[in-house]
Amino acid sequence: MIIAVMNNKGGVGKTTTTVHVGYALAQQGKRVLCVDMDAQANLVMHLFNLNILHNLEAVAEMQPEILLHETSGMGILPLSFWSVSAEHYSSFIQKVAENYDTVLIDCPPSLDVRSLAALDACDGVIIPTEPEDLSVNGLHRLLRVCDERNKPILAVIVTKLDRKKAAHNIYLPFVASSFPRYYIDAPVPNSAVFPAASAMRKTGYEWNGKKANAALTAYSEIASFIAKTISTQTTSAKTKTTTKKK
């Protein structure tokens, strides 16, 4: 299944969500590919040193090759510096996806050509949002675009939750009640583990080790929900195919 991780607002945790849901699924034995569609290349920078980034920029016109994140086994497809049409992005992702169980696309913070290409390529969408006014209010437009393109919402998740902030305590239940069909009740607390891990070019799971961490636990719960959703949809699709053959 190809999943676009989207929100047309920046700084809501799309890259962090892509990396950690991907890692958690890989630990469940899934073949995972994470696609960096953002021109800022934050996903690649999260997991690889700057030499890799410079090399990618130097061959920007060439068709990108998959990088292996050795400690997790995830494949990383860097499309940040590759400039092609939306149709070309979409078809390329779908072709590469044939070798993986789950593909997670880290989308740009806007509904530009790359995001629309990700929508065309994907089977469903995960929407991370901070529990704040600007982030939440932008969800309705994104939901409308997904509906227009007939792309199902797999999950709306709350990220960077800080219960010391009054606005977060207001908007957390607001998100849950406003999007009951999609909301996953596993809000991800704001955590120092993510910037620290990124600085070391690691996932939070690797950096934190076996120590308890509420944010990482939340991402594990989200990954389990996604895995269950994929399994259910795959079973349903197989059942429909068998029924048609009869």
DANORBEL-V743325 format. One record per residue. N is the residue number from 0. RES is the residue in one small letter. SS is DSSP state (H for helix, E for strand, C for the rest). PHI is phi as a letter, one per 20 degrees, with the letter a starting at -180 (999 if undefined). Layout:
# DANORBEL-V743325
{{N;RES;SS;PHI} {N;RES;SS;PHI}}
This chain:
# DANORBEL-V743325
{{0;m;C;999} {1;i;E;d} {2;i;E;c} {3;a;E;e} {4;v;E;e} {5;m;C;c} {6;n;C;a} {7;n;C;f} {8;k;C;d} {9;g;C;e} {10;g;C;m} {11;v;C;e} {12;g;C;o} {13;k;H;f} {14;t;H;f} {15;t;H;g} {16;t;H;f} {17;t;H;g} {18;v;H;f} {19;h;H;e} {20;v;H;f} {21;g;H;f} {22;y;H;f} {23;a;H;f} {24;l;H;f} {25;a;H;f} {26;q;H;f} {27;q;C;e} {28;g;C;n} {29;k;C;e} {30;r;C;e} {31;v;E;d} {32;l;E;c} {33;c;E;d} {34;v;E;d} {35;d;E;e} {36;m;C;e} {37;d;C;e} {38;a;C;f} {39;q;C;f} {40;a;C;l} {41;n;H;f} {42;l;H;f} {43;v;H;f} {44;m;H;f} {45;h;H;f} {46;l;H;d} {47;f;C;c} {48;n;C;f} {49;l;H;f} {50;n;H;f} {51;i;H;f} {52;l;H;f} {53;h;H;f} {54;n;H;f} {55;l;H;f} {56;e;H;f} {57;a;H;f} {58;v;C;d} {59;a;C;g} {60;e;C;e} {61;m;C;e} {62;q;C;f} {63;p;C;f} {64;e;C;d} {65;i;E;f} {66;l;E;e} {67;l;E;d} {68;h;E;e} {69;e;C;f} {70;t;C;f} {71;s;C;d} {72;g;C;n} {73;m;E;f} {74;g;E;e} {75;i;E;c} {76;l;E;d} {77;p;E;e} {78;l;C;d} {79;s;C;f} {80;f;C;d} {81;w;C;e} {82;s;C;d} {83;v;C;c} {84;s;C;f} {85;a;H;g} {86;e;H;f} {87;h;H;f} {88;y;H;g} {89;s;H;f} {90;s;H;f} {91;f;H;f} {92;i;H;f} {93;q;H;f} {94;k;H;f} {95;v;H;f} {96;a;H;f} {97;e;C;f} {98;n;C;e} {99;y;C;c} {100;d;C;f} {101;t;E;c} {102;v;E;d} {103;l;E;d} {104;i;E;d} {105;d;E;e} {106;c;C;e} {107;p;C;f} {108;p;C;e} {109;s;C;a} {110;l;C;e} {111;d;C;e} {112;v;H;f} {113;r;H;f} {114;s;H;f} {115;l;H;f} {116;a;H;f} {117;a;H;f} {118;l;H;f} {119;d;H;f} {120;a;H;f} {121;c;C;e} {122;d;C;d} {123;g;E;a} {124;v;E;c} {125;i;E;d} {126;i;E;d} {127;p;E;e} {128;t;E;b} {129;e;E;f} {130;p;C;e} {131;e;C;c} {132;d;H;g} {133;l;H;f} {134;s;H;f} {135;v;H;f} {136;n;H;f} {137;g;C;f} {138;l;H;f} {139;h;H;f} {140;r;H;f} {141;l;H;f} {142;l;H;f} {143;r;H;f} {144;v;H;f} {145;c;H;f} {146;d;H;f} {147;e;H;f} {148;r;C;e} {149;n;C;l} {150;k;C;d} {151;p;E;f} {152;i;E;e} {153;l;E;e} {154;a;E;a} {155;v;E;d} {156;i;E;c} {157;v;E;e} {158;t;E;d} {159;k;C;l} {160;l;E;f} {161;d;C;c} {162;r;C;f} {163;k;C;e} {164;k;C;e} {165;a;H;g} {166;a;H;f} {167;h;H;f} {168;n;H;f} {169;i;H;e} {170;y;H;e} {171;l;H;f} {172;p;H;f} {173;f;H;f} {174;v;H;f} {175;a;H;f} {176;s;H;e} {177;s;H;e} {178;f;C;c} {179;p;C;f} {180;r;C;f} {181;y;C;d} {182;y;E;f} {183;i;C;d} {184;d;C;e} {185;a;C;b} {186;p;C;f} {187;v;C;e} {188;p;E;f} {189;n;C;f} {190;s;C;b} {191;a;H;f} {192;v;H;f} {193;f;H;f} {194;p;H;f} {195;a;H;f} {196;a;H;f} {197;s;H;f} {198;a;H;f} {199;m;C;e} {200;r;C;l} {201;k;C;c} {202;t;C;e} {203;g;H;f} {204;y;H;f} {205;e;H;f} {206;w;H;f} {207;n;H;e} {208;g;C;m} {209;k;C;e} {210;k;C;f} {211;a;C;f} {212;n;C;b} {213;a;H;f} {214;a;H;f} {215;l;H;f} {216;t;H;f} {217;a;H;f} {218;y;H;f} {219;s;H;f} {220;e;H;f} {221;i;H;f} {222;a;H;f} {223;s;H;f} {224;f;H;f} {225;i;H;f} {226;a;H;f} {227;k;H;f} {228;t;H;f} {229;i;H;f} {230;s;H;f} {231;t;H;f} {232;q;H;f} {233;t;H;f} {234;t;H;f} {235;s;H;f} {236;a;H;f} {237;k;H;f} {238;t;H;f} {239;k;H;f} {240;t;H;f} {241;t;H;f} {242;t;H;f} {243;k;H;f} {244;k;H;f} {245;k;C;f}}
